[in-house]
């Protein structure tokens, strides 16, 4: 009340009146719940006294004149001769009028909240809810039980736009109010938005759905829609006719998707968007490639020809099925004439796995374009109904929406809602009313629409495109459709959905229904419609004719081409025999050292961190580098060379083990921080992004893979909190990282930093599971490569699918990270990073190991053994176990008998360097020692390669833990006992 009363007298008198009426518990007049309604009445009256009921006009006029509220109301003349006290009239009639208006407001709000429950969304009319089964809050009889009430005229509240504001339509009869509400919320569109905690955004949506005439399309728009429907429909029919036995996962039953996507792109392009990143499952992919991305039809059709061999099979990988492929095209937009880029990202059958990849790629393009508002690059994600509700990565990806270093400023989600998942009924496939309910977690408005009403679909798409541009927030379009065939065209769906498919077989295709509607409206003639079909038929036939001489070229299906990075045939542009040196001038390293060891002035740094930075400074003065400094040297030197660096993951800013501290926090000023690596040479260096992620592995790793796809001239790293946490992202590792190049000709230089090492922390915090990555490495253990070539190291890296390393020195991690960028090609790098070695006194490197001319050491030989003939055993190992073996060897005084070689790069396997070590110690027993159980770790990978390197002439012995189901013991005593046995056995064959 206080906000709407403009004078102190009015406020005071009404307050007194309200207090006087408290004993009457049934009196609803001017109580707290009426405040919103009275506010709207009073605001309308101030603008135009004639816009409200006469009783309200008199009431507000009397109040303004100074009357008390209980005196201000004037009842209309009564036909009754019976005397009625004035106070009773004020109460009885005033309360009735207000209650009716309140009921109208409640009715409007109920339709805004629950009207979608009665929307006619299902084109099959199976799940549509009849009005007889409406929710109680939508039943008019619960508000106005008398039929005579339907003709009463009511003031419209400010929270609705059903009145025609162009005609100042501020009052409507109840009958018309109900009619307009049902037309808006219970037709072919169901709108969910009232969960959004913003009145401004809710009003914005209301205006675009409630305003009279907002659904109107002009004739030109209808003709364009029809032409696009023709292309979408005829494309599927053409494929079905020519390749009836082939799986294509067609769009039959949701042909309106193509006009929907093109409408979104048209409107977004007009608003300034230049680049679109699209992710989608396999259903409809070929149609999207042909009619949205406009991939040449002959390229698509030739993939149906089983007799066409790919060009240059060795250089083009194994390829993938046609409905998983991606593409990147540049083309003029039909509506605006502007040139746009469309990238459809390749995706495996793990339907939603591509979601975070698309978001990462989108964010990267925005980053490099400095598009901080998302105005020129946007993402569109397509989903299936069952996957959208059922796959957790959808939720994980949504949670990145508003995170500062992950947001893409709004994504348009389109759900192709088949109302079935393979053979599973949605009634047993999800617990929510709609498959889209997950989107509410980020307050994304959800527009459900009947896919057999193309004009309603176009309106929803127009609002969605405008929403994304206006609010930079996600929005969901739920295209409720049907799947004409089974999960694929060879499947028989009526085994499990007999009623649904009985309906589908009787269904009139949407193109037929819509063309008939436009002919009846006089928008097109029957002849014009047939001509449009024939024109596209000719286009399809031309594409088919060309496909006969077409050879499959996987290079034409790149979703992320790197302009100028490769030669035209896909080979590296710099074919030198060796990987360039990764060393850096000493003065540059010291400059970086100053940046990471000297806090800024006027900054209240934590006292412990102050000592840490001072310790770094003293270490550098001694010419030494620990792991944290080595990593910072790698990042900082790349930044000075103009290479952007991004490090993402859980707690990476500080580091899980409190070693990194790449973000310093002021201890007295909230949200004030300092990022040292962005202050080495602020005016000339590249950008360093270090960002703590949400507690997600699947989505965040997928995001970083997508980010790495956009630009080869950057270093993109993801760090797991503990190494084994990557198993929550195994799908990304299997489907994108290890096999992406082989399937899709797509290279990625993404780096995975996985803390690894047995230190008694139990099964979940010991191993980063190196065996899983090594199993995915594609080199053949039975083939001995030609190690005499000067280009051996480069050739191995070029031909591998990914690298797996387990470094023991800060210098080596420095070189490994820099090598990722200096190589003339890109390969994923999997790093088993240390934990205890972060502060191990022996795990330091001299700065001289990082200066110009130095490089990554794939194997570090044992330089302490001068006379190789006297060495009795040579132990090959990897990672921190080296320091434990070396310490135990020294304690036992075995340095002259035992050599220890560190295999820093496990894959690709350093055959040449291992061969050299074996030759150095011809009389030695050959041992592989590891901390992990025998069925884990690197043993299964290195064993056949060690044998092959030794030409099967020497026995290779394993020393380590026995095979086990669990990664490690959770008992400290058992851990130390196992570790000591392993060390003793490796050095002496005795477990004591």
C-alpha positions, 0 to 999 in steps of 0.5 A, spaced: 500 500 500 505 504 501 508 504 495 502 506 491 499 512 495 502 518 493 500 523 499 501 522 506 494 523 508 492 517 504 497 513 507 495 514 514 487 514 513 488 507 509 492 505 515 487 507 520 482 504 516 485 497 515 487 497 523 480 498 524 477 492 520 482 487 523 477 483 527 473 481 521 477 475 519 472 474 513 473 481 510 478 481 504 477 488 502 484 492 502 487 487 506 495 485 504 493 480 499 489 486 495 495 490 495 497 488 488 490 489 485 489 496 488 496 498 486 494 497 479 487 500 480 490 506 483 495 507 477 490 506 472 486 511 475 491 516 476 492 516 468 485 516 466 479 516 471 475 513 466 479 507 465 476 504 472 469 502 474 465 508 477 465 505 484 473 506 484 473 512 480 469 515 486 473 512 491 479 514 489 477 521 488 474 522 495 480 519 498 484 524 494 479 529 497 481 528 504 475 523 506 477 517 510 477 510 507 470 508 510 467 514 508 470 514 501 466 509 498 459 511 494 455 505 493 450 505 487 443 507 487 439 501 490 432 499 487 431 496 494 426 501 499 430 497 505 435 502 509 442 499 508 447 502 513 453 506 509 458 502 512 455 495 510 454 497 503 461 499 503 463 492 506 459 488 502 459 491 495 466 493 495 468 487 497 465 483 492 467 488 486 474 487 489 474 479 490 471 479 482 477 483 480 482 479 484 479 472 481 480 475 474 487 476 476 488 469 479 485 466 473 490 470 468 496 468 473 493 461 473 493 461 465 500 464 465 503 458 470 499 452 468 496 454 461 501 449 458 497 443 461 492 444 456 496 446 450 494 442 444 502 440 443 501 432 441 500 432 433 498 425 434 493 427 440 495 422 444 497 426 450 493 432 449 489 433 455 482 435 454 479 441 457 474 436 461 481 434 465 483 441 466 487 443 473 482 446 478 486 453 477 484 453 470 477 452 471 473 458 470 467 455 475 472 455 481 472 463 480 465 465 477 460 459 478 454 463 474 454 464 467 452 471 467 459 473 470 461 471 463 459 478 460 462 482 466 467 487 464 473 487 468 479 492 468 486 488 466 491 488 470 498 490 468 501 483 468 498 481 462 498 484 455 492 480 452 488 487 451 490 491 445 494 496 447 494 500 440 487 501 442 488 502 449 484 496 450 484 496 458 478 493 460 475 486 457 469 482 458 470 476 462 468 471 456 473 475 452 479 474 457 478 467 457 478 466 450 484 470 449 488 466 455 486 460 452 488 462 445 495 464 447 496 458 452 492 453 450 493 452 443 499 449 439 504 453 444 505 451 451 509 457 454 513 455 461 516 462 464 513 464 470 519 460 474 523 466 472 525 470 477 525 477 473 518 481 472 522 484 466 523 478 463 516 475 464 513 481 462 518 481 455 515 474 454 508 475 456 508 481 451 510 476 445 505 471 446 499 475 449 499 481 445 493 480 440 495 479 433 502 477 435 502 470 431 501 473 424 505 472 418 505 475 412 504 472 405 512 472 403 513 469 410 508 463 409 511 462 402 518 462 405 516 457 410 513 452 405 519 452 400 523 450 406 518 445 408 518 442 401 526 441 401 526 438 408 520 433 406 523 432 399 530 430 402 528 425 406 523 422 401 529 422 396 533 418 400 528 413 402 526 412 395 534 411 393 537 408 399 531 404 402 535 399 406 540 404 408 540 407 415 539 415 415 536 417 422 531 421 418 527 427 420 520 424 418 515 426 423 519 433 424 520 436 418 519 443 421 526 443 424 529 445 418 525 451 417 525 452 424 533 453 424 533 457 418 528 462 421 533 462 428 539 463 423 535 469 419 533 473 425 540 472 429 544 474 423 540 480 422 541 482 429 549 481 428 551 474 429 556 471 424 558 464 426 554 459 428 556 452 432 551 447 432 551 440 436 546 435 435 545 427 435 544 423 429 536 424 427 536 429 422 543 430 421 544 429 414 538 434 413 541 439 417 548 438 413 544 439 406 539 444 408 542 448 413 549 448 413 548 447 405 554 441 404 554 439 397 549 434 396 554 430 392 558 429 398 552 427 402 550 422 397 556 419 395 557 416 402 551 412 401 555 408 395 558 402 398 563 401 392 566 408 393 573 408 397 576 414 400 581 418 397 588 416 401 585 412 406 592 412 410 592 420 411 584 420 412 583 415 418 578 410 419 572 415 418 565 415 421 558 413 419 555 419 415 550 421 420 555 422 425 559 427 421 560 434 422 562 440 417 564 447 417 561 452 411 561 459 409 555 461 405 551 467 404 545 468 409 538 468 404 534 473 408 540 478 409 545 477 404 550 477 409 556 472 409 555 467 415 559 461 418 556 454 420 559 449 423 556 442 425 560 439 430 561 431 429 558 427 434 558 420 436 552 416 438 553 418 445 547 423 444 549 429 448 556 428 449 557 434 444 553 439 448 559 441 452 564 441 446 560 445 442 559 450 448 567 450 449 568 451 441 563 457 441 566 460 447 573 460 444 571 463 438 568 469 442 574 469 446 579 470 439 574 475 436 573 479 443 566 478 443 565 479 450 557 479 449 556 473 444 553 478 439 557 475 433 558 468 435 552 463 438 551 456 439 545 452 437 544 445 441 539 440 438 537 434 443 532 428 443 527 428 448 529 422 452 537 424 452 535 431 454 531 428 460 536 422 461 543 424 460 547 427 466 551 431 461 545 436 459 545 438 467 552 439 467 553 443 461 547 447 463 551 449 469 556 452 465 551 457 462 553 463 467 560 462 469 564 467 468 569 463 464 565 458 461 558 462 459 557 463 451 552 468 452 546 464 451 544 458 447 538 456 443 536 449 445 531 445 440 528 438 443 526 434 437 521 431 441 519 424 438 515 422 445 519 416 445 526 414 446 528 408 442 523 403 444 522 406 451 515 410 453 516 417 456 512 415 462 517 410 464 523 414 462 523 420 466 520 423 473 518 430 470 512 432 467 516 434 461 523 432 458 525 439 458 524 441 466 532 440 467 532 447 463 529 450 469 535 450 473 538 456 469 531 459 468 531 458 461 524 459 458 521 453 455 517 454 449 513 447 447 510 447 440 506 442 436 511 441 430 505 440 425 503 447 426 509 450 422 507 457 423 506 456 431 513 454 430 516 460 426 513 464 432 516 460 437 523 461 434 522 468 432 521 469 440 527 465 442 532 468 437 530 475 440 530 472 447 537 470 446 540 477 443 536 481 448 538 477 454 544 473 453 541 467 456 539 460 454 532 458 451 529 452 450 524 450 444 520 443 445 518 441 438 513 436 440 513 431 434 513 424 432 518 419 429 515 416 423 519 410 423 523 406 428 529 408 431 532 407 425 529 406 418 530 398 419 526 398 426 519 395 427 516 400 432 509 397 433 512 391 437 512 396 443 508 402 441 502 399 437 497 405 439 502 410 437 504 407 430 497 406 428 496 413 429 502 415 425 500 411 420 494 415 419 497 421 420 497 426 414 504 429 413 505 436 415 507 439 408 501 436 405 497 439 411 500 446 410 500 447 403 493 445 403 492 451 408 496 456 404 492 454 397 485 455 401 488 462 404 490 464 396 497 465 399 500 460 393 496 456 388 497 448 387 501 449 381 506 454 384 506 449 390 508 443 385 513 447 381 517 448 388 517 441 389 519 440 382 525 445 383 528 441 389 527 435 385 531 437 380 537 439 385 537 433 388 537 429 381 543 433 379 547 432 386 545 424 385 548 425 378 555 428 380 555 423 386 557 418 381 564 420 380 565 423 387 570 420 391 569 420 399 574 426 401 574 426 409 577 433 409 571 436 406 567 434 413 572 438 418 568 441 423 574 445 425 578 447 419 585 451 421 586 456 416 593 456 414 596 451 419 596 445 414 598 444 407 592 443 402 593 435 403 592 436 411 600 435 412 604 439 416 607 446 413 613 445 417 616 438 415 623 439 418 626 432 421 626 434 428 621 438 433 624 445 434 628 446 441 623 448 446 628 452 450 627 459 452 632 465 453 634 465 461 633 473 461 625 471 459 625 466 464 628 470 470 623 476 468 617 470 469 620 468 475 620 476 478 612 476 476 610 470 480 615 471 486 614 478 487 607 480 490 604 487 487 604 493 491 598 495 496 596 488 496 594 484 502 597 478 501 596 472 506 602 471 510 604 464 508 603 466 501 608 471 502 613 466 505 611 462 499 613 467 494 619 469 497 621 462 497 620 462 490 625 468 489 630 465 493 630 458 489 631 462 483 637 466 485 640 459 486 638 457 479 633 452 481 626 451 479 621 446 482 614 444 479 610 450 480 615 454 477 617 450 471 609 450 469 609 457 470 615 458 466 612 454 460 605 458 461 609 465 461 614 464 456 608 462 451 604 468 453 610 472 451 610 469 444 603 471 443 600 464 445 594 464 449 594 459 455 588 457 458 588 452 465 581 450 467 578 445 472 577 444 479 581 448 484 586 450 479 587 457 481 590 455 487 592 448 485 589 442 489 595 441 493 596 448 494 602 449 489 600 453 484 597 460 486 596 463 480 591 467 483 592 471 489 587 474 493 587 480 497 586 478 505 582 485 506 578 486 500 573 482 498 573 479 490 580 483 489 585 478 486 591 479 482 594 474 477 601 474 476 602 471 469 598 476 466 603 482 468 609 479 465 608 484 460 601 487 460 601 491 454 604 486 449 603 479 452 597 474 450 592 472 455 592 467 461 585 464 463 586 460 469 579 458 472 576 454 477 570 450 474 564 447 477 565 440 480 564 437 473 568 432 469 564 430 463 562 437 461 568 441 463 573 436 460 568 436 454 568 444 454 576 444 454 576 439 448 571 444 444 575 450 446 582 447 443 578 445 437 578 453 435 585 455 434 591 451 434 595 457 436 594 456 444 595 452 449 589 449 453 589 445 459 584 441 464 587 439 470 583 433 474 582 435 482 585 428 483 587 423 477 582 418 477 576 423 477 577 423 469 573 417 469 567 421 470 569 424 463 571 417 460 566 418 454 570 425 452 576 421 452 574 415 448 570 419 443 573 425 442 580 425 445 583 419 443 579 417 436 577 424 434 583 425 429 582 418 426 574 418 425 573 426 424 580 428 421 580 433 427 586 434 431 586 437 438 592 439 442 588 439 449 592 437 455 590 433 461 594 434 467 592 428 472 595 428 479 598 421 480 602 417 485 601 412 491 602 415 497 597 412 502 591 416 500 587 410 498 583 407 492 580 414 489 586 418 490 592 414 488 592 412 480 590 417 474 589 410 471 595 410 466 593 404 463 586 406 460 590 411 456 595 407 454 590 402 452 587 407 447 594 409 444 594 406 437 601 404 436 603 397 434 607 393 439 609 388 434 612 392 429 619 395 431 620 402 427 626 404 424 629 408 429 635 410 425 632 416 422 633 423 424 626 424 424 624 418 428 621 422 434 617 427 430 615 421 426 612 418 432 609 424 434 605 425 427 603 418 427 600 417 434 593 419 436 595 422 443 601 422 448 602 419 455 607 422 459 610 421 467 615 426 468 620 426 474 623 433 473 620 440 472 624 442 466 621 436 463 614 438 464 616 445 462 618 442 455 612 438 454 608 443 455 611 448 450 612 442 445 605 442 445 605 449 441 612 448 437 610 442 434 607 443 427 601 439 428 597 437 434 596 431 439 592 430 445 597 430 451 596 426 457 600 428 463 601 424 470 602 429 474 606 429 481 603 430 488 609 429 493 614 431 488 611 438 488 615 439 494 620 433 494 627 436 495 630 432 489 625 434 484 628 440 482 631 442 475 637 447 474 635 453 470 640 451 465 635 445 463 630 450 460 634 455 456 635 455 449 637 449 445 634 444 450 628 440 449 624 435 452 627 428 454 623 422 452 628 418 457 632 420 462 638 415 462 642 413 469 648 417 468 651 415 475 653 408 472 659 409 468 661 402 467 655 398 463 659 392 463 659 391 471 651 393 472 647 387 474 640 390 473 637 396 469 631 398 472 626 402 467 621 406 471 616 412 470 614 417 475 615 418 482 617 411 484 624 413 481 626 417 487 624 412 492 628 407 488 634 411 487 634 413 495 633 405 497 639 404 492 643 409 495 641 406 502 643 399 500 650 402 496 648 398 490 649 404 485 655 401 481 650 395 480 643 397 479 642 402 473 635 406 473 632 409 467 626 414 467 621 413 461 618 420 461 614 419 455 611 412 455 607 413 449 609 414 443 614 409 446 621 411 446 624 405 442 631 408 440 632 411 447 630 404 450 635 401 445 641 405 447 640 403 454 639 396 453 646 396 449 649 400 455 648 394 460 649 388 456 649 383 462 644 386 466 637 383 468 632 388 465 626 390 470 620 394 469 618 397 476 612 400 478 607 402 484 601 400 480 598 393 481 600 388 475 594 389 471 594 397 472 599 402 470 604 401 464 606 394 465 601 391 460 603 397 455 611 397 456 612 389 456 611 387 449 615 394 447 621 392 451 621 385 448 620 388 441 626 393 443 630 387 445 629 383 439 626 378 444 633 376 446 632 378 453 627 377 459 623 382 462 621 382 469 616 385 472 617 388 479 611 391 483 604 390 486 600 383 485 594 384 480 588 387 484 581 389 483 582 395 487 587 401 485 590 401 492 589 399 499 586 404 504 590 402 510 597 406 511 601 400 514 599 396 508 601 401 503 608 402 506 609 394 507 607 394 499 611 399 497 617 397 501 617 390 498 616 393 491 623 397 492 626 391 495 624 386 490 626 391 484 633 392 487 635 385 489 629 380 487 628 379 495 622 382 498 625 384 504 
